Amino acid sequence: MINFRPIIRFNGILLLIISAFMLTALPVSWYHGGEDFAPLCWSALCCMGAGLPGWLLLRGKSGGQIGKREGYLIVALGWFVMAAFGMLPYLFSGVLPAWHDAFFETASGITTTGASVLTNIESVPAGLLYWRSLTQWIGGMGIIVLTVALMPLLGIGGIELFVAEAPGPTSDKVHPRIRETAKRLWLIYVGLTVLLAVLLWAGGMSGFDAVNHALTTMATGGFSTKNASMAHFNSPFLQYVVIVFMIAAGTNFTIHYYLLKRRFSNMWRNEEFRTFLIMLASLTAVVSLALLLNKGYPWERAFREGFFQVVSIVTTTGFVSADYAQWGSGVVMLLFLCLFLGGCAGSTAGGIKIIRHLVFIKNSYLEFKRILHPRAIVPLKISGEVVAPRVMTHIIIFLLLYLLLTLLGSLALSIMGIDFATAIGATATSVGNVGPAIGKVGPTDNFAWMPPAAKWVLSVLMIMGRLEIFTIVVLLTPFFWKSN
């Protein structure tokens, strides 16, 4: 039997936390005129009113041990609850009066996707823009919580795949206690956000823009306060600063911990981290060279814009510094393929994750050796650690589900009358939690024109992608609901 008591209590606490975060938007609203002050107040009260009963009624009562079934439901329902209640400020203010638009914008926020249905971002009241950015920061922090504390216990997620220095219960833990590990990584997350905000402000952004972009950069979310995203600021300094912090956000947060402790050998021993940096350098070289030769850009601009866009898409941040749709079909195709890469496990980045690609490629290479030497025992190693066969099976199933989900999503959108390039682009960017894509949802477009049904489909795909697919799919199996 599934024990619903801890599930209800967890979601009650989650709503209280969401309410508290909403209240932080009130000073921002008041300072900028208070146009959205009342909608934010009412939204916070609704969250508080919905969350208090579940917390108060079950407070101090033993809810029993949380098993895997309860864990899956807590994770899955938690994200849908955040999206359902996080959209209230959009509805109450009238900025997004349609439910499908408000849910889409909020789901895009908490999953750190960055796809938007707002056609004129700069006309949105400041308090709502801050809440919009905050949803991404909350989502990024939430992913750290899941990957550190809950997903490893459930046996799912990118953390389980990383056999070296990943946060949580792995072979080389940052700290033996999960709660202490989460606390340390949160402090790093908050510290990097504050540092980035200061640097952006020093680089010429207003305090409001600096805070918002710091929140969405560290979450690898990509929401901006400007219609043109980072292209609005046209500042090489700001672009380079954001590049550095996008890479930091897309890196396993344990690497930052080792950096602070000056344990550099542990950092470089991390094979996923090395692959991540080499991949970014290689892709940047190709795109920059194409801009240099085909577009005639000066070498510094070609390098900077190529570097920025590669990092933005690979880390699934989704900021835009230029209209890459005009860079030629070859570059557009390469950037489209980058939608399927993702950052490191244990980061705020979405996507497939580098570790899965690394394990899959290395295992495929070793398979040829096994064919030639069928009796030889050829173990697969990552960072010097042997990868268990069960993990390899897990990766193959994940990749198949990821591909199937992308195909089914593209098919569903195509049936709704959306052209193929846009359908596959919108689906890929939603499942990968990236933001901009190709077709009519490119770097200068948004999702406002899509039919309501398409927005609901993409919203669900965002959440499924953010929660590593298995978390949602397992709920759809009949044996999940059967008692042992």
C-alpha positions in Angstrom: 0.0 0.0 0.0 1.2 3.5 -0.8 1.5 5.7 2.2 0.0 9.0 1.2 0.6 10.8 4.5 4.3 11.8 3.8 3.3 12.7 0.2 0.6 15.1 1.4 2.9 16.6 4.1 5.8 17.1 1.7 3.6 18.9 -0.8 2.1 21.0 2.0 5.7 22.0 3.0 6.5 22.7 -0.6 3.6 25.1 -1.0 4.6 26.9 2.1 8.1 27.3 0.6 6.6 28.6 -2.6 4.5 31.0 -0.7 7.6 32.3 1.1 9.4 32.8 -2.1 6.4 34.7 -3.6 6.5 37.1 -0.7 10.1 38.0 -1.6 8.7 39.5 -4.8 6.5 42.0 -2.9 9.4 44.5 -2.1 10.4 44.3 -5.8 6.8 45.1 -6.8 6.4 47.9 -4.3 9.7 49.5 -5.4 8.7 49.5 -9.0 5.2 50.9 -8.6 3.2 48.0 -7.1 1.2 47.2 -10.1 1.4 43.5 -9.4 1.5 43.8 -5.6 -2.0 42.5 -5.0 -1.8 39.5 -7.4 1.4 38.4 -5.8 -0.2 38.7 -2.3 -3.2 36.7 -3.2 -1.1 34.1 -4.9 1.1 33.7 -1.8 -2.0 33.4 0.4 -3.5 30.7 -1.9 -0.3 28.7 -1.6 -0.2 29.2 2.1 -3.9 28.2 2.5 -3.4 25.1 0.4 -0.2 24.1 2.1 -1.0 24.7 5.8 -3.6 22.0 6.2 -1.3 19.2 4.9 1.5 20.4 7.1 -0.5 21.1 10.3 -2.7 18.0 10.3 0.3 15.7 9.9 2.8 17.6 11.9 4.4 15.6 14.6 2.8 12.4 13.4 4.8 9.5 12.3 4.2 9.1 8.6 5.9 5.8 8.3 9.0 5.0 6.2 9.1 6.6 2.8 9.5 3.8 0.2 10.3 4.0 -3.4 6.6 4.4 -4.4 6.2 7.3 -2.1 9.5 8.8 -3.3 8.4 8.7 -6.9 5.1 10.3 -6.1 6.7 13.0 -4.0 9.1 13.9 -6.9 6.5 13.8 -9.7 3.6 15.5 -7.8 6.0 18.1 -6.4 6.9 19.5 -9.7 3.3 19.5 -11.0 2.2 21.2 -7.8 4.9 23.9 -8.2 3.7 24.5 -11.7 0.0 24.6 -10.8 0.4 27.1 -7.9 3.4 29.0 -9.4 1.2 30.1 -12.3 -1.2 32.0 -10.0 0.5 35.4 -10.2 0.3 35.3 -14.0 -3.5 34.5 -13.8 -4.4 36.9 -11.1 -2.5 39.8 -12.7 -4.0 39.2 -16.1 -0.5 39.0 -17.8 -1.3 35.5 -18.9 -5.0 35.0 -18.4 -5.2 31.7 -20.2 -4.5 28.6 -18.1 -2.5 26.9 -20.7 -0.2 29.9 -21.2 0.3 30.5 -17.4 1.0 26.8 -16.8 3.4 26.7 -19.7 5.3 29.7 -18.5 5.6 28.3 -15.0 6.5 24.8 -16.1 9.2 26.3 -18.3 10.4 28.2 -15.2 10.6 25.5 -12.6 12.1 23.0 -15.1 14.6 25.7 -16.1 13.7 25.3 -19.8 13.3 29.0 -20.6 10.7 28.7 -23.4 8.2 31.5 -23.2 4.8 32.6 -24.4 5.3 36.3 -23.4 5.4 38.4 -26.5 6.6 41.6 -24.8 8.6 40.7 -21.8 9.6 44.3 -21.1 6.0 45.3 -20.5 5.5 42.8 -17.7 5.5 44.3 -14.2 8.8 44.0 -12.3 7.5 41.9 -9.5 6.2 39.3 -11.9 9.5 39.3 -13.9 11.3 38.7 -10.6 9.0 35.8 -9.7 9.4 34.5 -13.3 13.2 34.4 -12.8 12.8 33.1 -9.2 10.9 30.0 -10.5 13.9 29.0 -12.5 16.3 29.5 -9.5 13.9 27.5 -7.3 13.8 24.8 -10.0 17.6 24.7 -10.2 18.0 24.5 -6.4 15.3 21.8 -6.4 17.2 19.7 -8.9 20.2 19.8 -6.6 18.1 18.6 -3.7 16.7 15.7 -5.8 20.0 14.6 -7.2 21.7 14.9 -3.9 19.2 13.5 -1.5 16.3 11.7 -3.1 17.0 10.4 -6.6 20.1 8.3 -5.6 17.9 6.6 -3.0 15.3 5.8 -5.6 18.0 4.4 -7.9 17.3 6.9 -10.7 18.8 10.0 -12.2 22.1 11.2 -13.6 23.8 10.9 -10.1 23.4 7.2 -10.0 25.2 7.0 -13.4 28.3 8.8 -12.2 30.6 6.5 -10.4 33.2 9.0 -9.3 32.8 12.3 -7.6 29.1 12.9 -7.7 27.1 14.4 -4.8 25.1 12.0 -2.7 25.8 8.4 -1.9 28.4 7.4 -4.4 31.8 5.8 -4.2 33.6 9.1 -3.5 31.3 11.3 -1.4 31.8 14.9 -0.6 30.4 14.2 2.9 29.0 11.1 4.4 25.7 12.7 5.4 23.3 13.6 2.6 21.8 16.6 4.5 25.3 18.1 5.0 26.1 17.5 1.4 23.0 19.3 0.2 23.7 22.1 2.6 27.2 22.6 1.3 26.0 22.5 -2.4 23.2 25.0 -1.7 25.7 27.4 -0.2 27.8 27.1 -3.3 24.7 27.7 -5.5 23.7 30.8 -3.5 27.3 32.1 -3.4 27.8 31.8 -7.1 24.4 33.5 -7.7 25.4 36.5 -5.5 28.8 36.7 -7.1 27.4 36.7 -10.6 24.8 39.4 -9.7 27.6 41.6 -8.5 29.7 41.1 -11.6 26.7 41.8 -13.9 25.9 44.9 -12.0 29.5 46.1 -12.2 29.5 45.4 -15.9 26.7 47.8 -16.5 23.4 46.0 -15.9 20.9 47.7 -13.6 20.6 46.0 -10.2 17.2 44.6 -11.2 18.5 43.1 -14.4 21.7 41.8 -12.7 19.7 39.9 -10.0 17.3 38.4 -12.5 20.0 37.2 -14.9 22.1 35.9 -12.1 19.1 33.8 -10.9 18.4 32.4 -14.3 22.0 31.8 -15.3 22.9 29.7 -12.3 19.7 27.7 -12.8 20.6 27.2 -16.5 17.2 28.6 -17.2 17.7 31.4 -19.6 14.7 33.7 -18.8 15.7 37.3 -19.4 14.1 40.6 -18.5 14.6 41.8 -22.1 12.9 40.7 -25.3 16.3 40.3 -27.1 17.7 38.2 -24.2 21.5 38.8 -23.7 21.7 40.4 -27.2 20.0 43.4 -25.7 23.1 44.4 -23.7 25.6 44.1 -26.5 28.5 43.9 -24.1 31.5 41.6 -24.6 32.3 41.8 -20.9 28.8 40.7 -19.8 28.8 37.9 -22.4 32.1 36.5 -21.2 31.0 36.7 -17.5 27.8 34.8 -18.4 29.7 32.2 -20.4 31.9 31.4 -17.3 28.9 31.1 -15.0 26.9 29.0 -17.5 29.8 26.6 -17.6 29.9 26.6 -13.8 26.2 25.9 -13.6 26.5 23.1 -16.1 29.3 21.5 -14.1 28.8 18.9 -11.4 28.5 21.0 -8.2 30.9 18.7 -6.4 33.6 20.0 -8.7 33.0 23.4 -7.2 33.4 21.9 -3.8 36.7 20.4 -4.7 37.8 23.7 -6.2 37.1 25.5 -3.0 39.0 22.8 -1.1 41.9 23.0 -3.6 41.6 19.3 -4.4 42.5 19.9 -8.1 43.5 16.3 -8.7 40.0 15.2 -7.8 38.6 17.7 -10.3 40.7 16.6 -13.3 40.2 12.9 -12.4 36.6 13.4 -13.2 36.3 12.1 -16.7 32.9 13.6 -17.3 34.2 17.1 -16.4 37.2 16.7 -18.8 34.9 15.5 -21.6 32.5 18.4 -20.9 35.3 21.0 -21.3 36.9 19.3 -24.4 33.5 19.1 -26.0 32.7 22.8 -25.4 36.1 23.7 -26.8 35.7 21.6 -29.9 32.2 22.8 -30.7 33.2 26.4 -30.1 36.1 26.0 -32.5 33.8 24.7 -35.3 31.1 27.3 -34.9 33.6 30.2 -34.5 35.5 29.1 -37.6 32.2 29.0 -39.6 31.4 32.5 -38.5 34.8 33.7 -39.3 34.9 32.2 -42.8 31.3 32.3 -43.9 30.1 35.5 -42.2 33.3 37.5 -42.2 33.0 38.2 -38.5 36.1 39.7 -36.8 37.9 36.8 -35.0 37.0 38.0 -31.4 33.4 38.4 -32.3 33.3 35.1 -34.0 34.9 33.4 -31.0 32.7 35.2 -28.5 29.3 34.6 -30.2 30.2 31.1 -31.1 31.4 30.3 -27.6 28.4 31.9 -26.0 25.8 30.1 -28.1 27.5 26.7 -27.8 27.8 27.0 -24.0 24.2 28.3 -23.8 22.7 25.4 -25.6 24.9 22.6 -24.3 24.3 23.7 -20.7 20.6 24.0 -21.6 20.6 27.6 -20.4 19.0 29.0 -23.5 20.3 32.6 -23.5 20.6 34.2 -26.9 23.4 36.6 -27.9 22.6 36.6 -31.6 20.1 35.2 -34.2 22.0 31.9 -34.8 19.3 31.0 -37.4 21.1 33.3 -39.8 24.5 31.6 -39.3 24.0 29.0 -42.0 22.3 25.6 -42.2 25.4 23.7 -41.1 25.8 25.7 -37.9 22.0 25.6 -37.2 22.1 21.8 -37.6 25.1 21.5 -35.3 23.4 23.7 -32.6 20.3 21.6 -33.0 22.3 18.5 -32.2 23.7 20.2 -29.2 20.1 20.2 -27.8 20.7 16.5 -27.1 23.9 16.8 -25.2 23.2 18.4 -21.8 25.6 19.3 -19.0 27.2 17.2 -16.3 25.3 15.0 -13.8 24.9 16.8 -10.5 24.5 20.2 -12.2 21.4 22.4 -12.8 21.6 21.6 -16.5 19.0 19.5 -18.2 19.4 17.2 -21.3 20.7 13.7 -21.6 23.9 14.5 -19.6 27.5 14.1 -20.7 28.0 11.1 -18.5 25.4 9.0 -20.4 26.9 9.9 -23.8 30.4 9.0 -22.4 29.4 5.7 -21.0 27.4 4.7 -24.1 30.2 5.6 -26.5 32.9 3.9 -24.5 30.8 0.8 -24.1 30.0 0.8 -27.8 33.8 1.0 -28.6 34.6 -1.9 -26.2 31.9 -4.0 -27.8 34.0 -4.3 -30.9 36.8 -5.6 -28.8 34.5 -8.1 -27.1 33.5 -9.3 -30.6 37.1 -10.0 -31.5 37.8 -11.6 -28.1 34.5 -13.1 -26.9 36.1 -14.8 -23.9 37.9 -11.8 -22.7 36.5 -9.8 -19.7 36.6 -6.2 -20.8 35.2 -4.0 -18.1 33.9 -0.5 -18.8 35.6 2.1 -16.6 34.8 5.8 -16.0 37.3 7.8 -14.0 39.0 4.6 -13.0 35.8 3.0 -11.6 34.1 0.0 -13.2 30.6 0.7 -14.4 28.1 -2.0 -13.4 26.2 -3.7 -16.2 22.9 -2.6 -14.6 24.0 1.0 -15.1 24.7 0.4 -18.7 21.2 -1.2 -19.1 19.8 1.9 -17.4 21.5 4.2 -19.8 20.3 2.3 -22.9 16.7 2.3 -21.7 16.9 6.0 -20.9 18.3 6.8 -24.3 15.5 4.8 -26.0 12.8 6.5 -23.9 14.3 9.9 -24.6 14.3 9.2 -28.3 10.8 7.7 -28.2 9.5 10.7 -26.2 11.0 13.1 -28.7 9.5 11.2 -31.6 6.0 11.0 -30.0 6.1 14.6 -29.0 7.1 15.6 -32.5 4.3 13.4 -34.0 1.7 14.9 -31.6 2.7 18.5 -32.6 2.7 17.6 -36.3 -0.8 16.2 -36.0 -1.8 19.6 -34.6 -0.7 21.2 -37.8 2.8 22.4 -36.8 5.5 22.0 -39.4 8.0 19.2 -39.0 11.1 21.4 -38.2 9.2 23.4 -35.6 7.6 20.3 -34.1 10.9 18.4 -33.6 12.7 21.5 -32.5 10.0 22.4 -29.9 9.9 18.8 -28.6 13.6 18.5 -28.4 14.1 21.7 -26.6 11.3 20.9 -24.2 12.5 17.4 -23.3 16.1 18.8 -23.0 15.0 21.9 -21.0 16.9 24.2 -23.3 14.6 27.0 -24.5 15.3 28.2 -28.1 15.3 25.7 -30.9 14.8 25.7 -34.7 11.9 26.4 -37.0 9.3 28.8 -35.7 10.7 28.5 -32.2 14.1 29.8 -33.0 16.3 32.3 -31.1 14.1 35.3 -32.0 10.7 33.5 -31.7 8.6 32.3 -28.8 5.8 29.7 -28.2 2.8 32.1 -27.9 1.4 31.3 -31.3 1.1 27.5 -30.6 -2.3 26.0 -30.0 -3.3 25.3 -26.4 -3.1 21.5 -26.8 0.5 21.9 -28.0 1.4 24.0 -24.9 0.0 21.4 -22.6 1.9 18.6 -24.4 5.2 20.6 -24.2 4.6 21.5 -20.6 4.4 17.8 -19.6 7.4 17.1 -21.8 9.4 19.7 -19.9 8.6 18.2 -16.6 9.3 14.7 -17.8 12.6 15.8 -19.2 13.6 17.6 -16.0 12.7 14.6 -13.8 14.8 12.2 -16.0 11.7 10.6 -17.7 11.8 7.4 -15.5 10.2 9.3 -12.6 7.0 10.0 -14.6 7.0 6.8 -16.8 7.1 4.5 -13.8 3.8 6.1 -12.5 2.1 4.9 -15.7 3.0 1.2 -15.2 0.3 -1.0 -13.6 2.6 -2.7 -11.2 3.5 0.6 -9.6 0.0 0.8 -8.0 -0.2 -2.8 -7.0 0.7 -3.7 -3.4 3.4 -6.3 -2.8 
